Amino acid sequence: MQDTIVLYPAPGMGHIVPMVKLGKLILRHCHYLSVAVLLTTSPHEPSATTSYTSHVTRTTPSLTFHRFPPLSTPQDTSPIRSRTAMAFEFIRLNTPNVLNALQSISTTSTIKALVIDMFCTSALHVASDLNIPTYYFYTSGAAALAAFLYLPTIHNQNTQSFKDLTDTYFHFPSLPPIRASHMPEPILDRDDPAYHDFIYFTAHLPKSRGILTNTFEALEPKAIKVIAEGACVPDTPTPPVYYIGPLVADDDGRAEDGDGAGTAECLSWLDAQPSRSVVFLCFGSRGTFSAAQLKEIAIGLERSGQRFLWVVRSPPLTDEEVRTRSSSRHGEPDLDALLPEGFLGRTKDKGLVVKTWAPQVEVLNRESVGGFVTHCGWNSVLEAVCAGLPMVAWPLYAEQHLNRAVLVEDMKLAMPMDQAEDGFVNADEVEKRIRALMDSEEGRKLRDWSGKMRKEAAAAWVEGGTSRVAFTKFTESWKQN
Ligand code: UDP
């Protein structure tokens, strides 16, 4: 029987693409294996997922997708439930499908390992009942992993919600102190079931056979050391953690790339700019700003006098607009209405504003790009590291405040954007930071260090490199069954 590794990502491109990337890596290095990817089926499946999976099926035939049937009982979608709580519940309701899929795959293959996304912890006991070793694939960095491993300890030490402890700082092993209100938003409120889902997930991390993490040793030595010492899981042994990064998006991960014409315009504009002269501003797949914040960014950018490429998205709908569905705003932003009067005309020789999406990996690797203002999503961070670019850290959601803290204080790869209590940044701060990043001694130091880290990133995956060795250990660990 063929040996197979089964991968189980959470729904959504942001989870499926990295898992497929891992699957391809396994296939490239272990020719004797096949890889099966389990996919849930949601009534709101975006067409991007199906076109992406069809593309992968055509180009990588030894990777197969196992699509679950739709749920037989509809989910409770009452608006008081948070998106994260619903996502966890949706995956939990798919547990019988996981069992069926694993049993069905087992009739023709020997499943050597199951690799799950953190949202898919509910599959852990199913695999354990079937004696299948289960690993997590944690797609953020070691610092965030250290925090998650330690979260059950923090949970046991407190009784209040993080949202009610605004001025309290929490001390996680090896990390700079984290303010309660800067914890990832799904765990701010103990009354949200998502909080308890996270505690369940983080408490189960140590029960897995191992944890794959998308980072590399030279980038996060401090966090990696404390995890290895067991300081993040005080009461039980920490399972092996395999640091196998940097895994960054490749061509077929870009289903959202927008139209080819926009991409070509943006790249050819960059190619016409002087070396290292352009600052790139881009805030992930979900980062949005209010109209007021967009105006401040525009004013700061213009005053900085630096060349820029800026990805602008439509501001989020207000609660009122969502409730009454009254807004005519949708999709593409109306730049003339959102940006200060005359801004596009005045900056046309120095800057380019693109709507909604830019081909980030290609942009970051253009010769003309010299700095990156980022929301600190982990993929963006790794992409910047691989391109050797210094950053300004402007966190927005999820674990990004934590990423900002380590990027600035430990990794020395970014300078912080100072935000007001509510996250707002004024034009003076934008101007000051962009100038500092692109044209100051501090910026030059960050650039030098980023260049060194770029070499370390490349070295991690050469023969004998730390990530290559860790990956081999991972592939050998399941042979011991
Ligand atoms: N991305 C892109 N163009 C954009 C915005 C995002 O190519 O205009 C890509 C980016 O390269 C990265 C991913 O989308 O691979 C965003 O992932 P990240 O973890 O940084 O942030 P998230 O979107 O999960 O908040």
Boltz pocket constraint, residues with backbone or C-beta under 6 A from the ligand:
constraints:
  - pocket:
      binder: B
      contacts: [[A, 14], [A, 249], [A, 282], [A, 283], [A, 284], [A, 285], [A, 286], [A, 287], [A, 311], [A, 356], [A, 357], [A, 358], [A, 359], [A, 360], [A, 361], [A, 376], [A, 377], [A, 378], [A, 379], [A, 380], [A, 381], [A, 383]]
      max_distance: 6.0
